[in-house]
Amino acid sequence: QVQLAESGGGLVQAGGSLRLSCAASGCSFSNYIMGWFLPAPVSVLEFVAAISWNGGRRVYADSVKGRFTISRDNAKNTVYLQMNSLKPEDTAVYYCAASNSQLFSGIVSEKTTYAHWGQGTQVTVSS
């Protein structure tokens, strides 16, 4: 059974940085596309970033391009989200997700692509 555990959240001032980690277990990690999402109004999960199986392809939401970087270490079964130039509007619980899709395309921004989810880690950015 795939299990995902996020860590690295916390309280930071606007303009600061955080690095989120998501450790996976119970799976062949390198076979999974990994993504980060956050809650949006009306019970929707908003896409943040996704990374392909070997890290060669990355996709970002427009709101985080140039500020956030997704990366992965398949030897450590871990995906990261480096968050720089944080803004108060970035405040949210950030969820890690895993998909065994064989296609890395526009669908990686859709929450339905992902079958496995972590419990989330809280990021709070003060102004």
DSSP file (Angstrom, degrees, kcal/mol; ACC not computed):
  #  RESIDUE AA STRUCTURE BP1 BP2  ACC     N-H-->O    O-->H-N    N-H-->O    O-->H-N    TCO  KAPPA ALPHA  PHI   PSI    X-CA   Y-CA   Z-CA
    1    1 A Q              0   0    0      0, 0.0     2,-0.3     0, 0.0    26,-0.1   0.000 360.0 360.0 360.0 131.1    0.0    0.0    0.0
    2    2 A V        -     0   0    0     22,-0.1     2,-0.4    96,-0.0    24,-0.2  -0.550 360.0-174.9 -74.5 129.9    1.4    3.4   -1.0
    3    3 A Q  E     -A   25   0A   0     22,-2.5    22,-2.1    -2,-0.3     2,-0.4  -0.991   6.7-166.1-127.7 137.7    1.9    5.8    1.9
    4    4 A L  E     -A   24   0A   0    113,-0.4   115,-0.5    -2,-0.4     2,-0.5  -0.973   2.2-171.4-124.3 134.9    2.9    9.4    1.7
    5    5 A A  E     -A   23   0A   0     18,-2.0    18,-2.5    -2,-0.4     2,-0.2  -0.951   8.3-157.9-132.2 113.4    4.1   11.5    4.5
    6    6 A E  E     +A   22   0A   0     -2,-0.5     2,-0.3    16,-0.2    16,-0.2  -0.540  18.5 162.4 -86.5 153.5    4.7   15.2    4.2
    7    7 A S  E     +A   21   0A   0     14,-2.2    14,-2.7    -2,-0.2   114,-0.1  -0.959  38.6  71.5-155.9 170.1    6.9   17.3    6.4
    8    8 A G        +     0   0    0     -2,-0.3    11,-0.3     1,-0.3    14,-0.1   0.359  60.5 133.5 101.9  -5.2    8.7   20.7    6.4
    9    9 A G        +     0   0    0     12,-0.1     2,-0.3     9,-0.1    -1,-0.3  -0.195  22.8 121.3 -70.2 170.3    5.7   23.0    6.8
   10   10 A G  E     -d  123   0B   0    112,-0.8   114,-2.9   111,-0.1     2,-0.5  -0.990  59.4 -50.2 166.6-165.2    5.7   25.8    9.3
   11   11 A L  E     +d  124   0B   0     -2,-0.3     2,-0.3   112,-0.2   114,-0.2  -0.877  53.1 164.2-104.9 130.0    5.5   29.5    9.9
   12   12 A V  E     -d  125   0B   0    112,-2.6   114,-2.4    -2,-0.5     2,-0.1  -0.985  35.4-110.4-143.8 151.9    7.5   31.9    7.8
   13   13 A Q  E >   -d  126   0B   0     -2,-0.3     3,-2.3   112,-0.2    73,-0.2  -0.462  51.1 -82.0 -79.2 155.5    7.5   35.6    7.1
   14   14 A A  T 3  S+     0   0    0    112,-2.5    73,-0.2     1,-0.3    -1,-0.1  -0.293 120.4  29.7 -55.0 137.4    6.6   36.9    3.7
   15   15 A G  T 3  S+     0   0    0     71,-3.1    70,-0.6     1,-0.3    -1,-0.3   0.261 100.4 114.4  91.7 -10.7    9.6   36.7    1.3
   16   16 A G    <   -     0   0    0     -3,-2.3    70,-2.3    70,-0.2     2,-0.3  -0.076  58.1-121.5 -84.1-173.5   11.0   33.7    3.2
   17   17 A S        -     0   0    0     67,-0.2     2,-0.3    68,-0.2    67,-0.2  -0.925  20.7-179.9-132.9 153.5   11.5   30.1    2.1
   18   18 A L  E     - B   0  83A   0     65,-2.2    65,-3.5    -2,-0.3     2,-0.5  -0.978  16.9-145.9-143.8 152.8   10.5   26.6    3.1
   19   19 A R  E     - B   0  82A   0    -11,-0.3     2,-0.3    -2,-0.3    63,-0.2  -0.968  15.1-158.7-122.5 117.0   11.2   23.2    1.7
   20   20 A L  E     - B   0  81A   0     61,-2.6    61,-2.2    -2,-0.5     2,-0.3  -0.674   6.6-161.4 -89.1 145.6    8.5   20.6    1.9
   21   21 A S  E     -AB   7  80A   0    -14,-2.7   -14,-2.2    -2,-0.3     2,-0.4  -0.933   9.0-165.8-124.4 151.5    9.3   16.9    1.7
   22   22 A C  E     -AB   6  79A   0     57,-2.0    57,-2.1    -2,-0.3     2,-0.5  -0.920   9.1-160.2-138.6 111.1    7.1   14.0    1.0
   23   23 A A  E     -AB   5  78A   0    -18,-2.5   -18,-2.0    -2,-0.4     2,-0.3  -0.791   9.1-155.9 -95.5 129.9    8.5   10.5    1.8
   24   24 A A  E     +A    4   0A   0     53,-3.1     2,-0.3    -2,-0.5   -20,-0.2  -0.790  14.6 173.7-106.1 146.8    6.9    7.6    0.0
   25   25 A S  E     +A    3   0A   0    -22,-2.1   -22,-2.5    -2,-0.3     3,-0.1  -0.966  55.3  40.3-144.0 160.9    6.7    4.0    1.1
   26   26 A G  S    S+     0   0    0     -2,-0.3     2,-0.3     1,-0.2    -1,-0.1   0.708 101.8  73.7  76.5  20.0    5.1    0.8    0.0
   27   27 A C  S    S-     0   0    0    -24,-0.1     2,-1.3    -3,-0.1    -1,-0.2  -0.975  91.8 -98.0-154.2 165.4    5.7    1.4   -3.7
   28   28 A S    >   -     0   0    0     -2,-0.3     3,-2.7     1,-0.2     4,-0.2  -0.759  43.9-162.7 -85.9  92.3    8.3    1.5   -6.5
   29   29 A F  G >  S+     0   0    0     -2,-1.3     3,-2.0     1,-0.3    -1,-0.2   0.800  80.3  60.7 -53.6 -39.4    8.7    5.2   -6.2
   30   30 A S  G 3  S+     0   0    0      1,-0.3    -1,-0.3    44,-0.2    44,-0.1   0.585  96.4  63.4 -69.7  -7.5   10.4    5.8   -9.5
   31   31 A N  G <  S+     0   0    0     -3,-2.7     2,-0.4     2,-0.1    -1,-0.3   0.403  93.1  84.3 -90.5   1.6    7.3    4.4  -11.3
   32   32 A Y  S <  S-     0   0    0     -3,-2.0     2,-0.4    21,-0.2    68,-0.2  -0.878  70.2-138.4-115.5 136.1    5.1    7.3   -9.9
   33   33 A I  E     -F   99   0C   0     66,-3.0    66,-2.7    -2,-0.4     2,-0.4  -0.700  31.2-149.3 -74.7 137.8    4.4   10.8  -11.1
   34   34 A M  E     +FG  98  51C   0     17,-2.0    17,-2.6    -2,-0.4     2,-0.3  -0.916  18.4 177.4-118.0 142.7    4.4   13.0   -8.0
   35   35 A G  E     -FG  97  50C   0     62,-2.5    62,-2.4    -2,-0.4     2,-0.4  -0.923  22.0-140.0-138.9 163.2    2.5   16.1   -7.5
   36   36 A W  E     +FG  96  49C   0     13,-2.7    12,-2.5    -2,-0.3    13,-1.3  -0.983  25.2 173.7-123.7 138.2    1.7   18.8   -4.9
   37   37 A F  E     -FG  95  47C   0     58,-2.6    58,-3.2    -2,-0.4    10,-0.2  -0.912  14.1-159.2-136.4 162.2   -1.7   20.3   -4.4
   38   38 A L  E     - G   0  46C   0      8,-2.4     8,-4.3    -2,-0.3    56,-0.2  -0.980  34.0 -92.3-140.1 156.5   -3.4   22.7   -2.0
   39   39 A P  E     - G   0  45C   0      0, 0.0     6,-0.2     0, 0.0     3,-0.1  -0.353  40.1-172.7 -67.9 144.5   -7.1   23.3   -1.0
   40   40 A A  E  >  - G   0  44C   0      4,-3.7     4,-1.3     1,-0.1     3,-0.3  -0.829  38.2 -67.5-127.3 168.7   -9.1   25.8   -2.9
   41   41 A P  T  4 S+     0   0    0      0, 0.0     3,-0.4     0, 0.0    -1,-0.1  -0.120 113.5  30.9 -56.3 154.9  -12.6   27.2   -2.3
   42   42 A V  T  4 S-     0   0    0      1,-0.2     3,-0.1    -3,-0.1     0, 0.0   0.892 131.9 -65.0  63.2  44.4  -15.6   24.9   -2.8
   43   43 A S  T  4 S+     0   0    0     -3,-0.3     2,-0.4     1,-0.2    -1,-0.2   0.817  96.3 141.3  55.3  36.5  -13.8   21.7   -1.8
   44   44 A V  E  <  -G   40   0C   0     -4,-1.3    -4,-3.7    -3,-0.4     2,-0.6  -0.851  48.7-135.8-108.6 146.1  -11.4   21.8   -4.7
   45   45 A L  E     -G   39   0C   0     -2,-0.4     2,-0.4    -6,-0.2    66,-0.3  -0.899  20.9-145.0 -99.9 127.1   -7.8   20.8   -4.7
   46   46 A E  E     -G   38   0C   0     -8,-4.3    -8,-2.4    -2,-0.6     2,-0.1  -0.768  15.9-119.7 -97.0 132.6   -5.6   23.3   -6.6
   47   47 A F  E     +G   37   0C   0     -2,-0.4   -10,-0.2    62,-0.3     3,-0.1  -0.422  34.2 168.3 -70.2 140.0   -2.6   22.1   -8.5
   48   48 A V  E     -     0   0C   0    -12,-2.5    13,-2.6     1,-0.4     2,-0.3   0.710  59.1 -29.4-113.5 -56.8    0.8   23.4   -7.5
   49   49 A A  E     -GH  36  60C   0    -13,-1.3   -13,-2.7    11,-0.2    -1,-0.4  -0.989  47.6-161.3-162.0 157.8    3.4   21.3   -9.3
   50   50 A A  E     -GH  35  59C   0      9,-2.2     9,-2.3    -2,-0.3     2,-0.4  -0.985   4.8-159.3-145.3 155.0    4.2   17.9  -10.7
   51   51 A I  E     -GH  34  58C   0    -17,-2.6   -17,-2.0    -2,-0.3     7,-0.2  -0.994  20.3-119.4-138.3 142.4    7.3   15.9  -11.6
   52   52 A S    >   -     0   0    0      5,-2.5     3,-1.1    -2,-0.4   -20,-0.1  -0.119  42.8 -85.5 -77.5 177.2    7.8   13.0  -13.9
   53   53 A W  T 3  S+     0   0    0      1,-0.3   -21,-0.2     2,-0.1    -1,-0.1   0.824 127.1  25.9 -56.8 -41.5    9.1    9.6  -12.9
   54   54 A N  T 3  S-     0   0    0    -23,-0.1    -1,-0.3    19,-0.0    18,-0.1   0.330 112.8-107.6-106.6   7.7   12.8   10.4  -13.3
   55   55 A G  S <  S+     0   0    0     -3,-1.1    -2,-0.1     2,-0.2    17,-0.1   0.506  85.1 122.2  84.2   4.0   12.5   14.2  -12.7
   56   56 A G  S    S+     0   0    0      1,-0.1     2,-0.4    -5,-0.1    -3,-0.0   0.723  70.1  44.8 -75.2 -20.1   13.1   15.1  -16.3
   57   57 A R        +     0   0    0      2,-0.0    -5,-2.5     0, 0.0     2,-0.3  -0.979  64.9 179.4-127.7 138.6    9.8   16.9  -16.7
   58   58 A R  E     -H   51   0C   0     -2,-0.4     2,-0.4    -7,-0.2    -7,-0.2  -0.988   7.6-166.1-137.8 145.4    8.2   19.4  -14.4
   59   59 A V  E     -H   50   0C   0     -9,-2.3    -9,-2.2    -2,-0.3     2,-0.3  -0.988   8.7-169.8-132.7 141.6    5.0   21.4  -14.6
   60   60 A Y  E     -H   49   0C   0     -2,-0.4   -11,-0.2   -11,-0.2     2,-0.2  -0.942  27.6-111.1-131.0 151.3    3.9   24.3  -12.4
   61   61 A A    >>  -     0   0    0    -13,-2.6     3,-1.7    -2,-0.3     4,-1.0  -0.527  36.6-117.3 -69.5 148.3    0.9   26.4  -11.8
   62   62 A D  T 34 S+     0   0    0      1,-0.3     3,-0.4     2,-0.2    -1,-0.1   0.839 111.9  64.0 -57.6 -33.0    1.2   29.9  -13.1
   63   63 A S  T 34 S+     0   0    0      1,-0.2    -1,-0.3     3,-0.0   -15,-0.1   0.684 112.0  33.4 -68.4 -17.5    0.9   31.3   -9.6
   64   64 A V  T X> S+     0   0    0     -3,-1.7     4,-2.4   -16,-0.2     3,-2.4   0.472  82.2 127.1-118.1  -4.3    4.1   29.6   -8.4
   65   65 A K  T 3< S+     0   0    0     -4,-1.0     4,-0.1    -3,-0.4    -3,-0.0  -0.302  82.2  15.2 -57.2 133.3    6.3   29.6  -11.5
   66   66 A G  T 34 S+     0   0    0      2,-0.4    -1,-0.3     1,-0.1     3,-0.1   0.272 126.6  59.3  85.6 -12.3    9.7   31.2  -10.8
   67   67 A R  T <4 S+     0   0    0     -3,-2.4    17,-2.0     1,-0.2     2,-0.3   0.715  99.0  49.5-114.3 -37.3    9.1   30.8   -7.0
   68   68 A F  E  <  -C   83   0A   0     -4,-2.4    -2,-0.4    15,-0.2     2,-0.4  -0.802  59.7-165.7-108.9 147.5    8.6   27.1   -6.4
   69   69 A T  E     -C   82   0A   0     13,-2.3    13,-3.1    -2,-0.3     2,-0.4  -0.989   6.1-155.8-133.6 125.7   10.7   24.2   -7.5
   70   70 A I  E     +C   81   0A   0     -2,-0.4     2,-0.3    11,-0.2    11,-0.2  -0.812  24.3 159.7 -97.5 139.7    9.7   20.6   -7.4
   71   71 A S  E     -C   80   0A   0      9,-1.7     9,-3.2    -2,-0.4     2,-0.3  -0.937  20.1-151.3-148.9 169.7   12.4   17.9   -7.4
   72   72 A R  E     -C   79   0A   0     -2,-0.3     2,-0.5     7,-0.3     7,-0.2  -0.995  12.6-154.6-148.3 153.5   12.8   14.3   -6.4
   73   73 A D  E >>> -C   78   0A   0      5,-3.0     5,-1.8    -2,-0.3     3,-1.0  -0.907   9.6-171.8-126.1  99.8   15.3   11.8   -5.1
   74   74 A N  T 345S+     0   0    0     -2,-0.5     3,-0.4     1,-0.3   -44,-0.2   0.777  84.8  61.4 -68.0 -24.1   14.4    8.4   -6.2
   75   75 A A  T 345S+     0   0    0      1,-0.2    -1,-0.3    -3,-0.1   -46,-0.0   0.794 113.7  36.5 -68.7 -26.4   17.1    6.8   -4.1
   76   76 A K  T <45S-     0   0    0     -3,-1.0    -1,-0.2     2,-0.2    -2,-0.2   0.362 105.9-126.6-105.2   2.7   15.4    8.3   -1.0
   77   77 A N  T  <5 +     0   0    0     -4,-0.5   -53,-3.1    -3,-0.4     2,-0.4   0.894  68.1 129.8  53.7  42.2   11.8    7.8   -2.2
   78   78 A T  E   < -BC  23  73A   0     -5,-1.8    -5,-3.0   -55,-0.2     2,-0.4  -0.977  46.0-161.8-135.1 139.7   11.2   11.5   -1.6
   79   79 A V  E     -BC  22  72A   0    -57,-2.1   -57,-2.0    -2,-0.4     2,-0.3  -0.924  17.6-157.3-115.3 146.8    9.8   14.4   -3.5
   80   80 A Y  E     -BC  21  71A   0     -9,-3.2    -9,-1.7    -2,-0.4     2,-0.4  -0.847  15.6-158.6-123.7 155.9   10.5   18.0   -2.5
   81   81 A L  E     -BC  20  70A   0    -61,-2.2   -61,-2.6    -2,-0.3     2,-0.6  -0.882  12.1-160.4-133.9 104.4    8.9   21.4   -3.0
   82   82 A Q  E     -BC  19  69A   0    -13,-3.1   -13,-2.3    -2,-0.4     2,-0.6  -0.755  11.0-164.3 -84.6 121.7   11.3   24.3   -2.5
   83   83 A M  E     +BC  18  68A   0    -65,-3.5   -65,-2.2    -2,-0.6     2,-0.3  -0.932  12.5 173.0-115.5 113.9    9.2   27.4   -1.9
   84   84 A N        +     0   0    0    -17,-2.0   -67,-0.2    -2,-0.6   -68,-0.2  -0.745  59.0  23.1-115.5 164.2   10.9   30.8   -2.2
   85   85 A S  S    S-     0   0    0    -70,-0.6    -1,-0.2    -2,-0.3   -68,-0.2   0.906  85.0-160.6  49.1  49.0    9.6   34.3   -2.1
   86   86 A L        -     0   0    0    -70,-2.3   -71,-3.1    -3,-0.2   -70,-0.2  -0.269   8.0-158.0 -66.7 146.1    6.6   33.2   -0.1
   87   87 A K    >   -     0   0    0    -73,-0.2     3,-2.4    -3,-0.1     4,-0.3  -0.856  31.0-111.3-120.3 154.7    3.5   35.3    0.0
   88   88 A P  G >  S+     0   0    0      0, 0.0     3,-1.8     0, 0.0    37,-0.4   0.846 117.4  62.6 -54.3 -33.2    0.6   35.4    2.6
   89   89 A E  G 3  S+     0   0    0      1,-0.3    -3,-0.0    35,-0.1    35,-0.0   0.587  88.8  69.9 -72.0  -7.3   -1.7   34.0   -0.1
   90   90 A D  G <  S+     0   0    0     -3,-2.4    -1,-0.3     2,-0.0     2,-0.1   0.559  70.9 121.5 -80.3  -8.7    0.5   30.8   -0.2
   91   91 A T    <   +     0   0    0     -3,-1.8     2,-0.3    -4,-0.3    33,-0.2  -0.366  40.4 103.8 -59.0 124.7   -0.8   29.9    3.2
   92   92 A A  E    S-E  123   0B   0     31,-2.0    31,-3.0    -2,-0.1     2,-0.6  -0.963  76.8 -80.4-179.7 170.7   -2.5   26.5    3.0
   93   93 A V  E     -E  122   0B   0     -2,-0.3     2,-0.5    29,-0.2    29,-0.2  -0.874  47.3-146.3 -88.3 126.8   -2.1   22.9    3.8
   94   94 A Y  E     -E  121   0B   0     27,-2.9    27,-1.8    -2,-0.6     2,-0.4  -0.849  11.5-158.1-102.5 128.5    0.0   21.3    1.1
   95   95 A Y  E     -F   37   0C   0    -58,-3.2   -58,-2.6    -2,-0.5     2,-0.3  -0.865   6.8-145.8-110.0 137.3   -0.7   17.8    0.0
   96   96 A C  E     -F   36   0C   0     -2,-0.4    22,-2.3   -60,-0.2     2,-0.3  -0.773  21.9-173.3 -94.9 144.3    1.6   15.4   -1.8
   97   97 A A  E     -FI  35 117C   0    -62,-2.4   -62,-2.5    -2,-0.3     2,-0.4  -0.983  12.9-151.5-141.9 151.8    0.1   13.0   -4.3
   98   98 A A  E     -FI  34 116C   0     18,-2.3    18,-1.7    -2,-0.3    17,-1.3  -0.970   9.5-174.5-127.4 139.5    1.3   10.0   -6.3
   99   99 A S  E     -F   33   0C   0    -66,-2.7   -66,-3.0    -2,-0.4    15,-0.1  -0.997  20.9-157.5-133.2 136.0    0.1    8.7   -9.7
  100  100 A N        +     0   0    0     -2,-0.4    14,-0.1   -68,-0.2   -68,-0.1   0.082  46.4 144.2 -96.9  24.1    1.1    5.5  -11.6
  101  101 A S        -     0   0    0     12,-0.3   -68,-0.1     1,-0.1    -2,-0.1  -0.312  47.9-147.1 -58.7 144.0   -0.1    7.1  -14.8
  102  102 A Q  S    S+     0   0    0    -70,-0.1     2,-0.5     1,-0.0    -1,-0.1   0.362  79.5  72.9 -92.6   3.7    2.0    6.1  -17.8
  103  103 A L        -     0   0    0      2,-0.0     2,-0.8   -70,-0.0    -2,-0.1  -0.976  61.2-162.4-125.4 125.0    1.4    9.5  -19.4
  104  104 A F        +     0   0    0     -2,-0.5     2,-0.2     3,-0.1   -52,-0.1  -0.871  49.7 109.7-106.1 100.2    2.9   12.8  -18.3
  105  105 A S  S >  S-     0   0    0     -2,-0.8     3,-2.1     0, 0.0     4,-0.2  -0.618  86.9 -46.7-146.5-157.2    0.7   15.4  -20.0
  106  106 A G  G >  S+     0   0    0      1,-0.3     3,-1.6    -2,-0.2     4,-0.1   0.727 120.8  74.8 -58.5 -21.0   -1.9   18.0  -19.0
  107  107 A I  G >  S+     0   0    0      1,-0.3     3,-1.9     2,-0.2     6,-0.3   0.681  74.3  79.5 -68.7 -14.4   -3.6   15.5  -16.9
  108  108 A V  G <  S+     0   0    0     -3,-2.1    -1,-0.3     1,-0.3    -2,-0.2   0.678  88.2  57.6 -68.4 -13.4   -0.9   15.8  -14.2
  109  109 A S  G <  S+     0   0    0     -3,-1.6     2,-0.5    -4,-0.2    -1,-0.3   0.449  89.2  92.0 -91.2  -0.7   -2.6   19.0  -13.0
  110  110 A E  S X  S-     0   0    0     -3,-1.9     3,-1.8     1,-0.1     4,-0.3  -0.818  71.3-144.5 -97.7 129.4   -5.9   17.1  -12.4
  111  111 A K  G >  S+     0   0    0     -2,-0.5     3,-1.6     1,-0.3    -1,-0.1   0.806  97.7  67.2 -62.1 -27.8   -6.4   15.7   -8.9
  112  112 A T  G 3  S+     0   0    0      1,-0.3    -1,-0.3     3,-0.0    -4,-0.1   0.648  87.2  69.1 -69.1 -13.0   -8.2   12.7  -10.4
  113  113 A T  G <  S+     0   0    0     -3,-1.8     2,-0.5    -6,-0.3   -12,-0.3   0.731  90.5  74.6 -71.1 -21.8   -4.9   11.6  -11.9
  114  114 A Y    <   +     0   0    0     -3,-1.6   -15,-0.2    -4,-0.3     3,-0.1  -0.804  50.9 178.8-105.0 129.3   -3.6   10.8   -8.5
  115  115 A A        +     0   0    0    -17,-1.3     2,-0.4    -2,-0.5   -16,-0.2   0.617  68.3  58.0 -99.0 -16.2   -4.7    7.7   -6.5
  116  116 A H  E     +I   98   0C   0    -18,-1.7   -18,-2.3  -113,-0.0     2,-0.3  -0.955  61.5 179.8-126.9 136.1   -2.6    8.2   -3.4
  117  117 A W  E     -I   97   0C   0     -2,-0.4  -113,-0.4   -20,-0.2   -20,-0.2  -0.958  18.8-135.8-135.5 147.8   -2.5   11.2   -1.1
  118  118 A G        -     0   0    0    -22,-2.3  -113,-0.2    -2,-0.3     3,-0.1  -0.291  33.8-105.3 -87.9-177.1   -0.6   12.3    2.1
  119  119 A Q        -     0   0    0   -115,-0.5  -114,-0.1     1,-0.2   -24,-0.1   0.608  62.0-118.7 -87.5 -13.8   -2.1   13.9    5.1
  120  120 A G        -     0   0    0    -24,-0.1     2,-0.4     1,-0.0   -25,-0.2   0.039  13.0-118.6  97.0 155.1   -0.8   17.3    4.3
  121  121 A T  E     - E   0  94B   0    -27,-1.8   -27,-2.9  -114,-0.1     2,-0.3  -1.000  27.2-120.6-135.5 135.0    1.6   19.8    5.9
  122  122 A Q  E     - E   0  93B   0     -2,-0.4  -112,-0.8   -29,-0.2     2,-0.5  -0.569  23.2-170.9 -82.2 130.6    0.6   23.3    7.0
  123  123 A V  E     -dE  10  92B   0    -31,-3.0   -31,-2.0    -2,-0.3     2,-0.5  -0.987   4.6-175.7-117.5 124.8    2.4   26.3    5.5
  124  124 A T  E     -d   11   0B   0   -114,-2.9  -112,-2.6    -2,-0.5     2,-0.6  -0.983   5.5-168.0-124.6 124.5    1.6   29.7    7.1
  125  125 A V  E     -d   12   0B   0     -2,-0.5     2,-0.3   -37,-0.4  -112,-0.2  -0.948  10.3-154.1-115.2 117.9    3.1   32.9    5.7
  126  126 A S  E      d   13   0B   0   -114,-2.4  -112,-2.5    -2,-0.6    -2,-0.0  -0.635 360.0 360.0 -92.6 149.0    2.8   36.0    7.8
  127  127 A S              0   0    0     -2,-0.3    -1,-0.1  -114,-0.2  -114,-0.1   0.446 360.0 360.0 -89.7 360.0    2.8   39.5    6.3
